[in-house]
Amino acid sequence: MKISFYSNRIRFDGTFLEKQGLGGSESALINLSTCWKQVFPEDTITVFNTFYRKTEEINGVTWKGVVDFKSECKNANWDCFISLRDTEPLLEPYIDSKLKFFWSQDDTNEIGIQQIAGNQFLQNRIDSILVISNHSFNDIKRVISTPLFLMRNGYRKDWIREGSELTHREAVAVYSSTPFRGLDVLAEVWPKIYEGCKKYNIAPELRTYTGMGLYQQADRPSEKQLYEYLSKLPKVTQFGPIPQRVLYDELKKARVMLYPNHFLETGAMAVLEALANGVWVVTTDLGALGEQVKDGKNGFLISGNARSPEYKEKFIEKAIDSLTNDYMPDSTGLIFSWQEQVERLRNYIYNLLE
């Protein structure tokens, strides 16, 4: 089978997960294409990315510049072409591919979905839209007639140390997402969480792995002020964005993920990775987060506005409870490995081709 991917929002390649921090959507593409070659080495996988002309093989996947797409798409003989969040290549006059997919990591708030919703040509041309949660599926199907296929993001099974979820962990809390998803709330409530844990003779530590560098952007002044404030709080260590491969090793040391999110998640990669590494998650019942976190099973799910006093009081209570107890998350159900998702997607493509 010959599969090609296209992504043109930021520059990256198949080595980024081991050398620098990267946003969830781009990480998903690297993981899916890499694991595809692991599971089906006989398939040909090509990724078109970056603005410059460059071709190299990384983990069996061929990486090329987007300029190569325009010259190759007319006689490529692909079985499936998959564009990640970008409608531009799907407007090419001719693409020599049996199937054409749009891979959405979002819902109807995303510009790519809005463009498809307002363009009947695109809706007719695209054979399927890949969506990552029930939330996104239900939201997108209201405005688009194109068939949708639910394919959640996954975790790297080959990066999980077997049995690591069974080991005792120190009272370490983590925040491993972009700063605008709730780090401000966490900074506000952390002193009370810390003091509450000390009543149990436990001095918890908070480690943050965050920064707009995940999107290859500079931190804004407000975010720099937030980091400065965090630096003055007890037992807080800030690491900035780190490579996903390194993050997995850090998550294995943590007991709890504290994620008082006020950003509508369509499928939180940060939460998925925490659960896969045996971390208990305390977060908000918002967007697709309730599809991943089941209250009392693998974390605590808190309703309401994360910036409200009522929410913060509940969050502090659940954070203290989580840091002073050894809860064992049940990460079954809606948590899948990328290796599993490769098989699901390949089977879906195969059935459409028949």
C-alpha positions in Angstrom: 0.0 0.0 0.0 1.2 3.5 -0.8 0.2 6.2 1.6 1.2 9.9 1.6 0.7 12.6 4.2 0.8 16.4 3.9 1.4 19.0 6.7 2.4 22.6 6.0 1.7 24.6 9.2 5.1 24.4 10.8 8.5 22.9 9.8 9.3 19.5 11.3 10.5 16.1 10.4 10.5 12.6 11.8 13.4 13.3 14.2 11.6 16.0 16.2 10.0 13.7 18.8 13.5 12.9 20.1 15.1 16.3 19.8 12.6 19.1 20.7 9.1 19.8 21.9 6.3 19.7 19.3 2.6 20.3 19.2 0.1 17.4 19.4 -1.1 17.4 15.8 2.4 17.3 14.3 3.5 14.7 16.9 0.5 12.6 15.8 1.6 12.7 12.2 5.2 11.6 13.1 3.9 8.8 15.4 1.3 7.5 12.9 3.7 7.4 10.0 6.6 5.9 12.1 4.4 3.3 13.6 2.9 2.5 10.2 6.3 1.4 9.0 6.9 -0.6 12.2 3.6 -2.5 11.8 3.6 -2.7 8.0 7.2 -2.4 6.7 6.1 -3.5 3.2 4.0 -0.3 2.8 5.5 2.9 1.2 4.9 6.0 3.5 5.7 9.5 2.3 5.4 12.8 4.3 5.4 16.2 2.6 6.4 19.0 4.9 8.6 22.1 5.1 9.0 24.9 2.6 12.4 23.9 1.3 13.3 21.1 -1.1 14.7 18.2 0.9 14.3 14.4 0.8 15.5 12.0 3.4 14.4 8.7 4.9 13.7 8.6 8.7 12.7 5.4 10.4 11.7 4.0 7.0 9.4 7.0 6.2 10.3 9.2 3.2 10.2 12.9 4.1 10.0 15.5 1.3 9.3 19.3 0.9 5.8 20.5 0.1 7.1 21.7 -3.3 7.6 18.1 -4.2 3.9 17.4 -3.6 2.9 19.7 -6.5 5.2 18.0 -8.9 4.5 14.4 -7.8 0.7 14.4 -7.1 -0.2 14.2 -10.7 1.3 10.8 -11.3 1.9 9.4 -7.8 -0.4 6.3 -7.9 -1.1 6.6 -4.1 -3.7 4.4 -2.5 -4.5 7.2 0.0 -3.5 10.8 0.4 -4.0 12.3 3.9 -3.8 16.1 4.5 -3.4 17.1 8.1 -5.5 20.2 8.9 -4.8 21.8 5.6 -7.2 22.1 2.7 -4.8 23.8 0.2 -3.4 20.5 -1.3 -6.9 19.2 -1.8 -7.7 22.0 -4.1 -5.0 20.8 -6.6 -6.7 20.2 -10.0 -5.6 16.6 -10.1 -4.2 14.2 -7.4 -3.4 10.7 -8.5 -4.7 9.0 -5.4 -7.5 6.4 -5.1 -8.6 8.0 -1.8 -8.2 11.5 -0.4 -8.6 12.1 3.4 -8.6 15.2 5.5 -7.2 14.6 9.0 -8.9 16.9 11.5 -7.5 17.3 15.0 -10.2 19.9 15.8 -13.9 20.7 15.6 -15.9 23.3 13.8 -13.8 26.1 15.4 -10.9 25.1 13.1 -10.4 27.1 9.9 -9.9 23.9 7.8 -13.2 22.4 8.8 -14.9 25.8 8.2 -13.4 25.9 4.7 -14.7 22.4 3.9 -18.1 23.2 5.3 -18.3 26.2 3.0 -17.0 24.4 -0.1 -19.2 21.7 -1.7 -16.3 20.8 -4.1 -14.2 19.8 -1.2 -16.9 17.9 0.5 -17.5 15.9 -2.6 -13.8 15.4 -3.3 -12.7 14.2 0.1 -13.5 10.6 0.7 -13.3 10.7 4.4 -12.5 13.1 7.3 -10.5 11.6 10.2 -11.7 12.9 13.6 -10.2 12.3 17.0 -13.1 12.2 19.4 -16.9 11.8 19.8 -17.0 15.5 20.6 -15.4 16.4 17.2 -17.4 13.7 15.3 -20.8 15.1 16.5 -19.8 18.7 16.0 -18.4 18.3 12.5 -21.2 16.1 11.2 -23.7 19.0 11.8 -22.1 21.0 9.0 -20.3 18.6 6.7 -21.8 15.8 4.6 -18.5 14.0 3.9 -18.1 10.6 5.7 -16.3 10.8 9.0 -14.1 8.2 10.6 -13.3 8.3 14.3 -9.6 7.6 14.8 -8.4 8.8 18.2 -4.8 9.9 18.8 -2.6 7.2 20.4 0.4 6.7 22.5 3.7 5.0 21.7 3.5 1.5 23.0 7.2 1.0 22.3 8.0 3.8 24.6 6.1 2.4 27.6 8.2 0.6 30.2 6.3 -2.6 31.0 5.2 -2.7 34.6 6.1 0.9 35.3 2.6 1.8 36.2 2.8 -0.6 39.1 5.7 1.0 40.9 5.3 3.4 43.8 5.8 7.0 42.9 6.7 10.0 44.9 4.2 12.9 45.3 5.1 14.5 42.0 2.6 16.5 40.0 3.0 17.4 36.3 1.6 19.9 33.8 2.6 19.0 30.3 0.6 21.1 27.8 0.7 24.5 26.3 0.4 27.3 28.9 -2.9 28.7 27.8 -4.9 25.6 28.8 -5.0 26.1 32.5 -1.5 26.8 33.8 -2.7 30.2 35.2 -5.3 28.4 37.3 -2.8 25.8 38.5 -0.3 28.6 39.5 -3.1 30.2 41.6 -4.1 27.0 43.4 -0.7 25.3 43.8 0.2 27.0 47.2 -3.0 25.7 48.7 -2.5 22.3 47.3 1.1 22.3 48.7 0.0 23.4 52.2 -2.9 20.9 52.1 -0.5 18.0 51.4 1.9 19.1 54.1 -0.9 18.3 56.7 -0.3 14.7 55.7 3.5 15.1 56.1 3.9 15.1 52.3 5.7 17.9 50.5 4.6 17.5 46.9 6.6 18.8 43.8 5.1 20.4 40.7 7.0 19.9 37.4 5.9 21.9 34.4 6.7 21.0 30.8 5.3 23.9 28.8 5.9 26.8 26.5 4.8 28.2 23.2 8.0 26.7 21.7 5.8 23.6 21.1 4.3 25.6 18.3 7.6 27.2 17.3 6.4 30.5 18.7 7.8 32.8 21.3 6.2 33.0 24.7 4.1 36.2 25.1 4.7 38.7 27.9 1.8 37.3 29.9 3.2 33.8 29.8 6.7 35.0 30.8 5.0 36.7 33.8 3.3 33.5 34.7 6.6 31.5 34.6 8.2 34.2 36.8 5.3 33.8 39.3 5.6 30.0 39.3 9.3 30.3 40.0 8.5 31.8 43.4 6.1 29.1 44.4 7.2 26.2 46.7 8.6 23.0 45.1 8.0 24.1 41.5 10.4 23.1 38.8 10.0 24.4 35.2 11.5 22.5 32.3 10.0 24.2 29.3 9.0 22.2 26.2 10.9 18.9 25.9 10.9 16.2 23.3 8.0 13.8 23.5 10.3 10.8 23.9 11.9 12.4 26.9 8.5 13.4 28.3 7.5 9.8 28.5 10.4 9.1 30.8 9.4 12.1 32.9 5.8 11.0 33.1 6.9 7.6 34.5 8.2 9.5 37.6 4.9 11.4 38.3 1.9 10.4 40.4 -0.6 13.0 39.2 -1.3 15.2 36.2 -2.8 18.5 37.4 -4.7 20.0 34.4 -7.3 22.6 35.4 -8.1 23.2 31.7 -10.3 26.0 30.5 -9.5 25.3 26.8 -12.1 23.2 24.8 -10.1 20.1 24.1 -11.0 18.0 21.0 -8.6 15.2 22.1 -5.9 16.0 24.6 -2.6 14.4 23.7 -1.2 15.5 27.1 -3.8 13.6 29.0 -3.6 10.5 26.8 0.2 10.3 27.3 -0.2 10.8 31.0 -2.7 7.9 31.3 -0.6 5.7 29.1 2.3 6.2 31.5 0.3 5.3 34.6 -0.4 8.9 35.8 -3.6 9.8 37.6 -5.3 12.8 36.0 -7.2 15.6 37.6 -8.9 17.8 35.0 -12.0 19.5 33.7 -15.1 18.0 32.2 -14.8 20.0 29.0 -14.8 19.0 25.4 -13.4 15.5 24.8 -11.7 15.3 28.2 -14.6 13.2 29.6 -13.9 10.6 26.9 -10.5 10.0 28.2 -10.8 10.6 32.0 -13.4 8.5 33.8 -14.1 9.9 37.3 -12.7 7.6 40.0 -11.2 5.2 37.4 -8.2 6.9 36.0 -8.5 10.4 37.5 -11.0 13.0 38.8 -13.2 14.9 36.4 -14.4 18.3 37.7 -17.4 20.1 36.2 -17.7 23.9 35.8 -15.6 26.9 34.8 -12.0 26.3 35.8 -11.6 30.0 36.7 -14.6 30.0 39.1 -14.1 29.8 42.9 -16.2 26.7 43.2 -14.1 24.8 40.6 -10.9 25.9 42.2 -12.0 24.7 45.6 -13.0 21.3 44.2 -9.7 21.1 42.2 -7.6 21.8 45.3 -9.5 19.0 47.2 -9.1 16.4 44.5 -5.4 17.4 43.9 -4.6 16.9 47.5 -6.4 13.6 47.6 -4.5 12.4 44.5 -1.1 13.5 45.7 -1.5 11.9 49.2 -2.8 8.5 47.9 -1.4 5.9 45.5 -4.3 5.7 43.0 -3.8 3.3 40.2 -5.3 4.5 36.9 -7.2 2.2 34.7 -6.0 3.3 31.2 -8.1 0.8 29.2 -11.2 1.8 27.2 -10.7 4.8 25.0 -6.9 4.8 25.3 -5.2 3.2 22.2 -1.6 2.8 21.0 -0.5 4.3 17.7 0.3 0.7 16.6 -3.4 -0.2 17.2 -4.6 2.9 15.4 -2.4 2.1 12.4 -4.1 -1.2 12.0 -7.6 0.4 12.3 -6.8 3.1 9.7 -5.2 0.7 7.3 -8.2 -1.7 7.5 -10.5 1.2 6.9 -8.6 2.3 3.8 -8.4 -1.3 2.5 -12.2 -1.8 2.8 -12.8 1.5 0.9 -10.5 0.4 -1.9 -12.3 -3.0 -2.4 
